[in-house]
């Protein structure tokens, strides 16, 4: 097998922290990088979900996602519509019937 060398510069503290974590599971930096690249090839994508911290969903979004999962799984009953006009009618009337303190 032909091999090649990869060089990269990283923050010293990042390297030390990563080495500490990786050694606790029996890996060194080189093996972890090889594992990462192998999984990129096998999965044809990043082998994990990458999210920037500011893109993390807030509590309201998390609650909405949970509600959607509960509707799909049948834990929460939900009305379906075959007619857009009926749906709009229900939405408009629900807003009119909403208590003042919820507006």
C-alpha positions in Angstrom: 0.0 0.0 0.0 1.4 3.4 -1.0 1.2 6.0 1.8 1.4 9.8 2.0 2.0 12.3 4.7 -0.5 14.9 6.0 0.7 17.8 8.0 -1.5 20.3 9.8 -1.1 23.0 12.4 -3.5 23.0 15.4 -3.7 24.8 18.7 -1.5 23.1 21.3 -4.3 22.9 23.9 -6.6 21.3 21.3 -4.0 18.7 20.6 -3.3 17.9 24.3 -7.1 17.7 25.0 -7.7 15.4 22.0 -4.7 13.2 22.9 -6.0 12.8 26.4 -9.5 11.8 25.3 -8.2 9.5 22.5 -5.7 7.7 24.7 -8.5 6.9 27.1 -10.1 4.9 24.3 -6.9 3.4 23.0 -6.2 5.7 20.1 -3.4 8.1 19.2 -3.9 11.2 17.0 -2.6 9.4 13.9 -5.0 6.5 14.3 -7.9 8.9 15.0 -7.2 10.9 11.8 -7.0 7.6 9.8 -10.3 6.4 11.3 -11.9 9.8 10.5 -10.8 9.7 6.9 -11.7 6.1 6.5 -15.2 6.8 7.7 -15.5 9.8 5.4 -14.8 7.5 2.5 -17.1 4.7 3.7 -20.0 6.9 4.5 -19.3 9.4 1.7 -19.9 12.3 4.1 -18.6 13.6 7.4 -19.1 10.7 9.9 -20.9 13.0 12.3 -23.4 15.8 12.3 -21.5 19.1 12.3 -23.3 22.1 13.8 -21.9 25.5 14.7 -22.7 26.4 18.3 -24.9 29.4 17.2 -26.9 27.1 15.0 -28.0 24.8 17.9 -31.7 24.8 18.2 -33.2 26.8 21.0 -35.7 25.4 23.5 -38.7 26.5 21.4 -37.4 24.7 18.3 -36.5 21.6 20.3 -40.0 21.5 21.7 -41.5 21.9 18.3 -39.4 19.1 16.9 -40.4 16.9 19.8 -44.1 17.7 19.1 -43.7 16.9 15.5 -42.1 13.5 16.4 -45.0 12.9 18.8 -47.6 13.6 16.1 -45.8 11.3 13.6 -45.6 8.5 16.2 -49.2 8.9 17.2 -48.6 10.1 20.8 -50.4 13.3 19.9 -53.6 13.4 17.9 -53.5 15.8 15.0 -56.1 16.9 12.4 -55.1 16.4 8.8 -56.5 18.3 5.9 -57.4 17.5 2.3 -58.6 21.0 1.7 -56.4 24.1 2.1 -59.4 26.4 2.6 -60.6 24.3 5.5 -57.1 24.4 7.1 -56.9 28.2 6.7 -60.4 28.6 8.1 -59.5 26.5 11.2 -56.2 28.5 11.7 -58.0 31.8 11.5 -60.7 30.7 13.9 -58.3 29.2 16.3 -56.5 32.5 16.5 -59.8 34.3 17.1 -60.6 31.9 19.9 -57.2 32.1 21.6 -57.4 33.7 25.1 -56.1 37.2 25.3 -53.2 36.3 27.6 -51.8 34.0 24.8 -51.7 36.7 22.1 
